[in-house]
């Protein structure tokens, strides 16, 4: 449901924006302005109707939608806006919300394993140049670690290296989200900004 919700909303918003851009071009022309405007308004209306239907679909499942995001955030310690940005990035890369959630949950377990000294995970974090603890010896928050790991993966030279790291830190499904991690930590903030612009991000409250 979440996959389809994201896709419908993004598509509807894109169509609405395209229609208004087209409408502005028509309005600026001197010839056939009346007919052009009529057609432009009709197109924009259809797009906005599609957006309204999509929003209504979200409203009908808003409790389940918010509850699911909240549970993933609670289980992983990752902020809700980062969880949603990760989900949207997964959908846009051809993966799914379910895989995104499983990958984030496995990542949290991998951080715990590295803290306990499990060699495989500890070595991967070290090779990526990521320290689990800050300068004061406190464990970094999961959002920071996720971004630092993404930065480290972006610096790897081969896709096989990236796939190996993704599989070990994010589980078997991690291979399917390599493209999300390959853009560095700043990409998460870009996705959050994009999602907010689309009105897709639910607040912590």
Secondary structure, 3 states (H helix, E strand, C coil): CHHHHHHHHHHHHHHHHHHHHHHHHHHHCCCCHHHHHHHHHHHHHHHHHHHHHHHHHHHHCHHHHHHHHHHHHHHHCCCHHHHHHHHHHHHHCCCCHHHHHHHHHHHHHHHHHHHCCCHHHHHHHHHCCCCCECCCCCECCHHHHHHHHHHHHHCCCCHHHHHHHHHHHHCHHHHHHHHHHCCCCHHHHHHHHHHHHCCCCCCCC
